[in-house]
Amino acid sequence: MNLFILTTLRNFAIMKLNINWKRFLVFFIVIGGIYMLTKSFWMTLGIVLLLFVIDHFLKAYDERHTNN
């Protein structure tokens, strides 16, 4: 059991995170702006989750039409 956990942790540590820093920065600016407008953490969280869902579907749509 311990060997499995150590192997899993080693594999996780080897994985590289491919982060798009420009997108990351834009999302944090948007989150800060939404929070300043709403003054509510939960409202901001809901809006940001909706934005992530919309972003996912737009990326899927773009990839589908780019491959054709």
Distance bins in CASP14 RR format, pairs under 12 A and 6 or more apart:
PFRMAT RR
TARGET T0000
AUTHOR 0000-0000-0000
RMODE 2
METHOD distances of the structure
MODEL  1
1 7 0 0 0 0 0 1 0 0 0 0 0
1 8 0 0 0 0 0 1 0 0 0 0 0
2 8 0 0 0 0 0 1 0 0 0 0 0
2 9 0 0 0 0 0 1 0 0 0 0 0
3 9 0 0 0 0 0 1 0 0 0 0 0
3 10 0 0 0 0 0 1 0 0 0 0 0
4 10 0 0 0 0 0 1 0 0 0 0 0
4 11 0 0 0 0 0 1 0 0 0 0 0
5 11 0 0 0 0 0 1 0 0 0 0 0
5 12 0 0 0 0 0 1 0 0 0 0 0
6 12 0 0 0 0 0 1 0 0 0 0 0
6 13 0 0 0 0 0 1 0 0 0 0 0
7 13 0 0 0 0 0 1 0 0 0 0 0
7 14 0 0 0 0 0 1 0 0 0 0 0
8 14 0 0 0 0 0 1 0 0 0 0 0
8 15 0 0 0 0 0 1 0 0 0 0 0
9 15 0 0 0 0 0 1 0 0 0 0 0
17 24 0 0 0 0 0 1 0 0 0 0 0
18 24 0 0 0 0 0 1 0 0 0 0 0
19 25 0 0 0 0 0 1 0 0 0 0 0
19 27 0 0 0 0 0 1 0 0 0 0 0
20 26 0 0 0 0 1 0 0 0 0 0 0
20 27 0 0 0 0 1 0 0 0 0 0 0
20 55 0 0 0 0 0 1 0 0 0 0 0
20 59 0 0 0 0 0 1 0 0 0 0 0
21 27 0 0 0 0 0 1 0 0 0 0 0
21 28 0 0 0 0 0 1 0 0 0 0 0
22 28 0 0 0 0 0 1 0 0 0 0 0
22 29 0 0 0 0 0 1 0 0 0 0 0
23 29 0 0 0 0 0 1 0 0 0 0 0
23 30 0 0 0 0 0 1 0 0 0 0 0
23 51 0 0 0 0 0 1 0 0 0 0 0
23 52 0 0 0 0 0 1 0 0 0 0 0
23 55 0 0 0 0 1 0 0 0 0 0 0
23 59 0 0 0 0 0 1 0 0 0 0 0
24 30 0 0 0 0 0 1 0 0 0 0 0
24 31 0 0 0 0 0 1 0 0 0 0 0
25 31 0 0 0 0 0 1 0 0 0 0 0
25 32 0 0 0 0 0 1 0 0 0 0 0
26 32 0 0 0 0 0 1 0 0 0 0 0
26 33 0 0 0 0 0 1 0 0 0 0 0
26 51 0 0 0 0 0 1 0 0 0 0 0
26 55 0 0 0 0 0 1 0 0 0 0 0
27 33 0 0 0 0 0 1 0 0 0 0 0
27 34 0 0 0 0 0 1 0 0 0 0 0
27 44 0 0 0 0 0 1 0 0 0 0 0
27 47 0 0 0 0 0 1 0 0 0 0 0
27 48 1 0 0 1 0 0 0 0 0 0 0
27 49 0 0 0 0 0 1 0 0 0 0 0
27 51 1 0 0 1 0 0 0 0 0 0 0
27 52 0 0 0 0 1 0 0 0 0 0 0
27 55 0 0 0 0 1 0 0 0 0 0 0
28 34 0 0 0 0 0 1 0 0 0 0 0
28 35 0 0 0 0 0 1 0 0 0 0 0
28 44 0 0 0 0 0 1 0 0 0 0 0
28 48 0 0 0 0 0 1 0 0 0 0 0
29 35 0 0 0 0 0 1 0 0 0 0 0
29 36 0 0 0 0 0 1 0 0 0 0 0
29 48 0 0 0 0 0 1 0 0 0 0 0
30 36 0 0 0 0 0 1 0 0 0 0 0
30 37 0 0 0 0 0 1 0 0 0 0 0
30 44 0 0 0 0 1 0 0 0 0 0 0
30 47 0 0 0 0 1 0 0 0 0 0 0
30 48 1 0 0 1 0 0 0 0 0 0 0
30 50 0 0 0 0 0 1 0 0 0 0 0
30 51 1 0 0 1 0 0 0 0 0 0 0
30 52 0 0 0 0 0 1 0 0 0 0 0
30 54 0 0 0 0 0 1 0 0 0 0 0
30 55 0 0 0 0 0 1 0 0 0 0 0
31 37 0 0 0 0 0 1 0 0 0 0 0
31 38 0 0 0 0 0 1 0 0 0 0 0
31 41 0 0 0 0 0 1 0 0 0 0 0
31 43 0 0 0 0 0 1 0 0 0 0 0
31 44 1 0 0 1 0 0 0 0 0 0 0
31 45 0 0 0 0 1 0 0 0 0 0 0
31 46 0 0 0 0 0 1 0 0 0 0 0
31 47 0 0 0 0 1 0 0 0 0 0 0
31 48 1 0 1 0 0 0 0 0 0 0 0
31 49 0 0 0 0 0 1 0 0 0 0 0
31 51 0 0 0 0 1 0 0 0 0 0 0
31 52 0 0 0 0 0 1 0 0 0 0 0
32 38 0 0 0 0 1 0 0 0 0 0 0
32 39 0 0 0 0 0 1 0 0 0 0 0
32 41 0 0 0 0 0 1 0 0 0 0 0
32 44 1 0 0 1 0 0 0 0 0 0 0
32 45 0 0 0 0 0 1 0 0 0 0 0
32 47 0 0 0 0 0 1 0 0 0 0 0
32 48 0 0 0 0 1 0 0 0 0 0 0
33 39 0 0 0 0 0 1 0 0 0 0 0
33 43 0 0 0 0 0 1 0 0 0 0 0
33 44 0 0 0 0 1 0 0 0 0 0 0
33 47 0 0 0 0 0 1 0 0 0 0 0
33 48 0 0 0 0 0 1 0 0 0 0 0
34 40 0 0 0 0 1 0 0 0 0 0 0
34 41 0 0 0 0 0 1 0 0 0 0 0
34 42 0 0 0 0 0 1 0 0 0 0 0
34 43 1 0 0 1 0 0 0 0 0 0 0
34 44 1 0 1 0 0 0 0 0 0 0 0
34 45 0 0 0 0 1 0 0 0 0 0 0
34 46 0 0 0 0 1 0 0 0 0 0 0
34 47 1 0 1 0 0 0 0 0 0 0 0
34 48 1 0 0 1 0 0 0 0 0 0 0
34 49 0 0 0 0 0 1 0 0 0 0 0
34 50 0 0 0 0 0 1 0 0 0 0 0
34 51 0 0 0 0 1 0 0 0 0 0 0
35 41 1 0 0 1 0 0 0 0 0 0 0
35 42 0 0 0 0 0 1 0 0 0 0 0
35 43 0 0 0 0 1 0 0 0 0 0 0
35 44 1 0 1 0 0 0 0 0 0 0 0
35 45 0 0 0 0 1 0 0 0 0 0 0
35 46 0 0 0 0 0 1 0 0 0 0 0
35 47 0 0 0 0 1 0 0 0 0 0 0
35 48 0 0 0 0 1 0 0 0 0 0 0
36 43 0 0 0 0 0 1 0 0 0 0 0
36 44 0 0 0 0 1 0 0 0 0 0 0
37 43 0 0 0 0 1 0 0 0 0 0 0
37 44 0 0 0 0 1 0 0 0 0 0 0
37 47 0 0 0 0 1 0 0 0 0 0 0
38 44 1 0 1 0 0 0 0 0 0 0 0
38 45 0 0 0 0 0 1 0 0 0 0 0
38 46 0 0 0 0 1 0 0 0 0 0 0
38 47 1 0 0 1 0 0 0 0 0 0 0
38 48 0 0 0 0 0 1 0 0 0 0 0
40 46 0 0 0 0 1 0 0 0 0 0 0
40 47 0 0 0 0 1 0 0 0 0 0 0
41 47 0 0 0 0 0 1 0 0 0 0 0
41 48 0 0 0 0 0 1 0 0 0 0 0
42 48 0 0 0 0 0 1 0 0 0 0 0
42 49 0 0 0 0 0 1 0 0 0 0 0
43 49 0 0 0 0 0 1 0 0 0 0 0
43 50 0 0 0 0 0 1 0 0 0 0 0
44 50 0 0 0 0 0 1 0 0 0 0 0
44 51 0 0 0 0 0 1 0 0 0 0 0
45 51 0 0 0 0 0 1 0 0 0 0 0
45 52 0 0 0 0 0 1 0 0 0 0 0
46 52 0 0 0 0 1 0 0 0 0 0 0
46 53 0 0 0 0 0 1 0 0 0 0 0
47 53 0 0 0 0 0 1 0 0 0 0 0
47 54 0 0 0 0 0 1 0 0 0 0 0
48 54 0 0 0 0 0 1 0 0 0 0 0
48 55 0 0 0 0 0 1 0 0 0 0 0
49 55 0 0 0 0 0 1 0 0 0 0 0
49 56 0 0 0 0 0 1 0 0 0 0 0
50 56 0 0 0 0 0 1 0 0 0 0 0
50 57 0 0 0 0 0 1 0 0 0 0 0
51 57 0 0 0 0 0 1 0 0 0 0 0
51 58 0 0 0 0 0 1 0 0 0 0 0
52 58 0 0 0 0 0 1 0 0 0 0 0
52 59 0 0 0 0 0 1 0 0 0 0 0
53 59 0 0 0 0 0 1 0 0 0 0 0
53 60 0 0 0 0 0 1 0 0 0 0 0
54 60 0 0 0 0 0 1 0 0 0 0 0
54 61 0 0 0 0 0 1 0 0 0 0 0
55 61 0 0 0 0 0 1 0 0 0 0 0
55 62 0 0 0 0 0 1 0 0 0 0 0
56 62 0 0 0 0 0 1 0 0 0 0 0
56 63 0 0 0 0 0 1 0 0 0 0 0
57 63 0 0 0 0 0 1 0 0 0 0 0
57 64 0 0 0 0 0 1 0 0 0 0 0
58 64 0 0 0 0 0 1 0 0 0 0 0
58 65 0 0 0 0 0 1 0 0 0 0 0
59 65 0 0 0 0 0 1 0 0 0 0 0
59 66 0 0 0 0 0 1 0 0 0 0 0
60 66 0 0 0 0 0 1 0 0 0 0 0
60 67 0 0 0 0 0 1 0 0 0 0 0
61 67 0 0 0 0 0 1 0 0 0 0 0
61 68 0 0 0 0 0 1 0 0 0 0 0
62 68 0 0 0 0 0 1 0 0 0 0 0
END
